[in-house]
């Protein structure tokens, strides 16, 4: 799909360039003819009228801009979910295969499982359990365990 969007965008840019050049040529030709008419009309006393841009140049400009917008929209990657948990779920289900772009390579912002740090962290510390174990240890005499010699 990338080559289609690039070709549509390129064709739109060519049309837009042609429309700009045509508008420039029209204004240059009009200014030359207006100067000639002004010199003629200064003898006759009438003022020249202002010419607007021809309809075909205006239509070409609008079509070119529409084509450029269409090509850019077709070339955008798929939108990611707003909720991070949905995106992370897709990573866990599909892995790298779910993030292969139009060029066949893994996207640059693929980082793997985003929950890996949460899944590999140690469990929560139970302070009350540790306090009971310490109290039991103190009641038993509180002697440190001998270090094993290896």
C-alpha positions in Angstrom: 0.0 0.0 0.0 3.0 2.3 0.5 3.7 2.6 -3.2 0.1 3.5 -4.0 0.1 6.3 -1.4 3.5 7.6 -2.5 2.4 7.6 -6.2 -0.9 9.4 -5.4 1.0 12.0 -3.3 3.6 12.5 -6.0 1.0 12.9 -8.7 -0.8 15.4 -6.5 2.4 17.3 -6.0 3.0 17.4 -9.8 -0.5 18.7 -10.3 0.0 21.3 -7.6 3.3 22.4 -9.1 1.6 22.7 -12.5 -1.3 24.7 -11.1 1.1 27.1 -9.3 3.2 27.6 -12.5 0.0 28.1 -14.5 -1.2 30.7 -12.0 2.1 32.5 -12.2 2.1 32.5 -16.0 -1.5 33.8 -16.0 -0.6 36.6 -13.6 2.5 37.5 -15.6 0.6 37.5 -18.9 -2.2 39.6 -17.3 0.2 42.1 -15.9 1.9 42.5 -19.3 -1.5 42.9 -21.0 -2.8 45.2 -18.2 0.2 47.5 -18.7 -0.5 47.6 -22.4 -4.2 48.3 -21.8 -3.4 50.9 -19.2 -1.2 52.8 -21.6 -3.9 52.6 -24.3 -6.7 53.4 -21.9 -4.8 56.5 -20.5 -5.4 58.0 -23.9 -9.1 57.0 -23.9 -9.9 57.5 -20.2 -11.2 54.0 -19.3 -9.6 51.8 -16.6 -8.8 48.2 -17.3 -10.8 45.5 -15.4 -9.1 43.0 -13.0 -9.0 39.5 -14.4 -9.5 36.6 -12.0 -7.8 33.2 -12.1 -9.2 30.9 -14.8 -11.5 28.1 -13.6 -9.3 25.3 -14.9 -6.4 26.5 -12.7 -8.6 26.7 -9.6 -10.0 23.2 -10.2 -6.6 21.8 -10.8 -5.4 23.3 -7.5 -8.3 21.9 -5.6 -7.9 18.4 -7.2 -4.2 18.5 -6.5 -4.7 19.3 -2.8 -7.3 16.6 -2.5 -4.9 14.0 -4.1 -2.1 15.0 -1.8 -4.3 14.7 1.3 -5.6 11.3 0.0 -2.1 10.0 -0.5 -0.9 11.1 2.9 -4.0 9.5 4.6 -3.5 6.3 2.8 0.2 6.2 3.8 -0.4 6.6 7.5 0.2 3.6 9.7 -2.6 1.9 11.6 -3.6 3.9 14.7 -2.8 2.3 18.0 -5.4 1.9 20.8 -5.6 4.7 23.3 -5.7 2.4 26.3 -2.3 1.1 27.1 -3.6 -2.3 28.3 -5.2 -3.0 24.9 -1.9 -2.2 23.2 0.0 -4.3 25.7 -2.5 -7.2 25.2 -1.8 -7.1 21.4 1.9 -7.3 22.1 1.5 -10.3 24.4 -0.8 -12.1 21.9 1.0 -11.4 18.6 4.5 -10.5 19.6 6.7 -9.0 16.8 4.4 -10.3 14.1 1.8 -7.8 15.1 4.1 -4.9 14.6 5.5 -5.5 11.1 5.1 -2.4 9.0 4.4 -2.0 5.3 8.1 -2.3 4.5 8.3 -5.8 6.2 10.4 -4.7 9.2 9.4 -4.5 12.9 8.4 -0.9 13.8 11.0 1.1 15.7 8.8 1.7 18.8 8.3 -2.0 19.5 9.7 -2.8 22.9 8.4 -6.2 23.6 6.2 -7.1 26.6 5.6 -3.8 28.5 4.5 -5.8 31.6 7.7 -7.8 31.8 9.1 -5.6 34.6 5.9 -6.0 36.6 5.8 -9.8 36.1 9.4 -10.3 37.1 9.5 -8.2 40.2 9.6 -9.8 43.6 6.3 -10.2 45.5 5.1 -7.8 48.1 6.7 -8.0 51.5 4.4 -9.2 54.3 5.5 -7.1 57.3 3.2 -8.7 59.8 4.4 -12.2 58.9 8.0 -11.1 59.3 7.2 -9.5 62.6 5.6 -12.8 63.9 8.6 -14.8 62.7 11.0 -12.4 64.4 8.9 -12.6 67.7 9.0 -16.4 67.5 12.8 -16.3 66.9 13.3 -14.0 69.9 11.2 -16.3 72.1 13.3 -19.3 71.1 16.4 -17.6 72.3 17.3 -15.4 69.4 20.6 -17.1 68.6 21.9 -16.5 65.2 22.2 -19.5 63.0 25.8 -20.8 62.7 27.4 -20.0 59.4 27.9 -23.1 57.3 31.4 -23.8 56.3 31.8 -25.0 52.8 
